[in-house]
Amino acid sequence: MKYLIVGASAAGISAARTIRTYDKAGEITVVTEENYKPYGRPLISYVLKGKVKIENTNYVSESFFDDNNINFISGKKVVSVDSGAKSVKLDDGSTLDYDKLLIATGSVPFVPPVENAEGKSNIYTFLDMASSEAVNGYVTPEMNAVVIGGGLIGMKAAEGLNAKCKSVTVLELADRILPTILDKTAGDMMSAHVLESGIVCRTGDTAVRVNGEDKVESLTLKSGDTIPCDILIMAVGVRPNTALAASAGCEVNRGILVDNKMQTSVEGIYAAGDCVVTHNILDGSDKIIALWPNAVEQGKVAGAAMTGNELPYEGGYAMNAIDLFDLHVLTAGVMGAEEDGYEVSVTCDGGNYRRFCMKDGLLKGYMLIGDISRGGVYTTLIKRAVPLDSLAGEFKETPEYMLIPKAVRDEMIYGRVAE
Ligand SMILES: Cc1cc2nc3c(=O)[nH]c(=O)nc-3n(C[C@H](O)[C@H](O)[C@H](O)COP(=O)(O)OP(=O)(O)OC[C@H]3O[C@@H](n4cnc5c(N)ncnc54)[C@H](O)[C@@H]3O)c2cc1C
């Protein structure tokens, strides 16, 4: 049996490992267009910061491919799939045959159109090791850096840049940073925290125009202000990298569509990781969950299925662990609001913030800032759908948030005072 995996990251490597567990003799080939050995993508900001060396980001051993008899091809892009002939074409013109194909192509950066940005040499994205190295090679201590996008990737880029240049400004159109995982109170806490280290977060604002000839020199903002900019990082978001799957005839909408064995609509072709649409088991929605553990889990399911074994995938949910300038953030599940039928409990004491979201007697999501010590317990409650009334302690007692006047609670939770 010939197994071909496109993408050598969380999903691809997890699948390769799993295939080898089940099939000791099959031929496994992993292709990546990157010129690096598999590395922990979340670590690229630490490399930029100088905290971690590139070689320490590798998450498979030097001998992993040899030990597992896996053919590893790096620096080559798969440009098309012929699902009828069961072969793929690489960008050097060569072809590879397969019996089972895994598409684990991850994400591509979304670059929003900003007037006059085209062709400027000091604009970067921040999604892979090559971009981290490119930013590192360009930035100097006299520079003013601007990051467009205050999400996870933007904030990590800002942290990485902070030690390297004169100033770092983050522009985030939403009313808070990390808007998909934090509420207003938590987002504002994080903004205040990163400001202590010199990073300015301008929320509710973004760049509408780039000023400069060959390079960005300044930015005109939506608010009308103009700020200096010597290096610009576009970190507005990512999009699933579905081009190859589409070329193979796989059904794609927001991402690649797969069944619970990670098989696409085309027989023999599987997909896993950031490029697929995942069923969210907590709120029943189908969306992209672009997170490392999710990609690993899906790669495992796909790898098993490719060998004819079953590890059915029920779906996933978002879980984020972030550390910005030593302040820990742990979030999981849904950030539901009371108007959507969730019960919400918030406590805030000093540097610690805790928000729990419950429905039908079950914990559906949490947000912890500062003290994240019980995160594992809460995750288990979510994952195993443990009825909260069967528990003693925190969830049995009157939640402290009930003691806070509703208007204040609403402000804490939604960033506004209820009418
Ligand atoms: C800065 C940053 C910080 C992050 N922090 C966190 C975090 O704290 N926690 C967390 O859970 N997640 C985090 N993530 C997200 C996490 O890295 C991704 O969810 C994860 O890497 C997805 O794995 P994947 O295997 O699906 O795809 P990817 O890691 O995107 O890998 C896909 C690979 O496929 C290759 N490829 C694509 N197309 C082709 C082709 N046609 N031919 C050959 N090769 C191809 C790509 O070059 C790439 O190497 C972070 C991401 C970034 C960028």
PDBQT file of the ligand as one rigid body, heavy atoms in Angstrom, charges set to zero:
ROOT
HETATM    1  C1  LIG A 501       2.216  32.136  15.382  1.00  0.00    +0.000 C 
HETATM    2  C2  LIG A 501       1.273  31.002  15.625  1.00  0.00    +0.000 A 
HETATM    3  C3  LIG A 501       0.943  30.647  16.921  1.00  0.00    +0.000 A 
HETATM    4  C4  LIG A 501       0.066  29.594  17.152  1.00  0.00    +0.000 A 
HETATM    5  N1  LIG A 501      -0.195  29.273  18.441  1.00  0.00    +0.000 NA
HETATM    6  C5  LIG A 501      -1.006  28.228  18.704  1.00  0.00    +0.000 A 
HETATM    7  C6  LIG A 501      -1.259  27.831  20.041  1.00  0.00    +0.000 A 
HETATM    8  O1  LIG A 501      -0.774  28.453  20.992  1.00  0.00    +0.000 OA
HETATM    9  N2  LIG A 501      -2.066  26.763  20.267  1.00  0.00    +0.000 N 
HETATM   10  C7  LIG A 501      -2.619  26.053  19.230  1.00  0.00    +0.000 A 
HETATM   11  O2  LIG A 501      -3.321  25.076  19.475  1.00  0.00    +0.000 OA
HETATM   12  N3  LIG A 501      -2.405  26.403  17.946  1.00  0.00    +0.000 NA
HETATM   13  C8  LIG A 501      -1.624  27.478  17.662  1.00  0.00    +0.000 A 
HETATM   14  N4  LIG A 501      -1.386  27.826  16.365  1.00  0.00    +0.000 N 
HETATM   15  C9  LIG A 501      -2.096  27.092  15.287  1.00  0.00    +0.000 C 
HETATM   16  C10 LIG A 501      -1.407  25.769  14.970  1.00  0.00    +0.000 C 
HETATM   17  O3  LIG A 501      -0.065  26.010  14.657  1.00  0.00    +0.000 OA
HETATM   18  C11 LIG A 501      -2.135  25.090  13.804  1.00  0.00    +0.000 C 
HETATM   19  O4  LIG A 501      -3.458  24.807  14.204  1.00  0.00    +0.000 OA
HETATM   20  C12 LIG A 501      -1.457  23.808  13.365  1.00  0.00    +0.000 C 
HETATM   21  O5  LIG A 501      -0.137  24.051  12.943  1.00  0.00    +0.000 OA
HETATM   22  C13 LIG A 501      -2.238  23.155  12.229  1.00  0.00    +0.000 C 
HETATM   23  O6  LIG A 501      -1.557  22.031  11.778  1.00  0.00    +0.000 OA
HETATM   24  P1  LIG A 501      -1.813  21.448  10.321  1.00  0.00    +0.000 P 
HETATM   25  O7  LIG A 501      -0.989  20.207  10.221  1.00  0.00    +0.000 OA
HETATM   26  O8  LIG A 501      -3.256  21.355  10.061  1.00  0.00    +0.000 OA
HETATM   27  O9  LIG A 501      -1.285  22.558   9.305  1.00  0.00    +0.000 OA
HETATM   28  P2  LIG A 501      -0.003  23.458   9.244  1.00  0.00    +0.000 P 
HETATM   29  O10 LIG A 501       0.727  23.486  10.528  1.00  0.00    +0.000 OA
HETATM   30  O11 LIG A 501      -0.441  24.768   8.676  1.00  0.00    +0.000 OA
HETATM   31  O12 LIG A 501       0.918  22.727   8.180  1.00  0.00    +0.000 OA
HETATM   32  C14 LIG A 501       0.551  22.544   6.841  1.00  0.00    +0.000 C 
HETATM   33  C15 LIG A 501       1.812  22.261   6.065  1.00  0.00    +0.000 C 
HETATM   34  O13 LIG A 501       1.472  21.876   4.733  1.00  0.00    +0.000 OA
HETATM   35  C16 LIG A 501       2.372  22.495   3.832  1.00  0.00    +0.000 C 
HETATM   36  N5  LIG A 501       1.717  22.589   2.534  1.00  0.00    +0.000 N 
HETATM   37  C17 LIG A 501       0.596  23.262   2.222  1.00  0.00    +0.000 A 
HETATM   38  N6  LIG A 501       0.263  23.090   0.924  1.00  0.00    +0.000 NA
HETATM   39  C18 LIG A 501       1.209  22.275   0.406  1.00  0.00    +0.000 A 
HETATM   40  C19 LIG A 501       1.420  21.742  -0.891  1.00  0.00    +0.000 A 
HETATM   41  N7  LIG A 501       0.564  21.990  -1.895  1.00  0.00    +0.000 N 
HETATM   42  N8  LIG A 501       2.502  20.964  -1.095  1.00  0.00    +0.000 NA
HETATM   43  C20 LIG A 501       3.368  20.684  -0.075  1.00  0.00    +0.000 A 
HETATM   44  N9  LIG A 501       3.208  21.175   1.185  1.00  0.00    +0.000 NA
HETATM   45  C21 LIG A 501       2.141  21.959   1.413  1.00  0.00    +0.000 A 
HETATM   46  C22 LIG A 501       2.596  23.866   4.461  1.00  0.00    +0.000 C 
HETATM   47  O14 LIG A 501       3.752  24.482   3.947  1.00  0.00    +0.000 OA
HETATM   48  C23 LIG A 501       2.731  23.475   5.921  1.00  0.00    +0.000 C 
HETATM   49  O15 LIG A 501       4.037  23.095   6.216  1.00  0.00    +0.000 OA
HETATM   50  C24 LIG A 501      -0.509  28.872  16.072  1.00  0.00    +0.000 A 
HETATM   51  C25 LIG A 501      -0.174  29.224  14.762  1.00  0.00    +0.000 A 
HETATM   52  C26 LIG A 501       0.699  30.273  14.539  1.00  0.00    +0.000 A 
HETATM   53  C27 LIG A 501       1.052  30.629  13.124  1.00  0.00    +0.000 C 
ENDROOT
TORSDOF 0
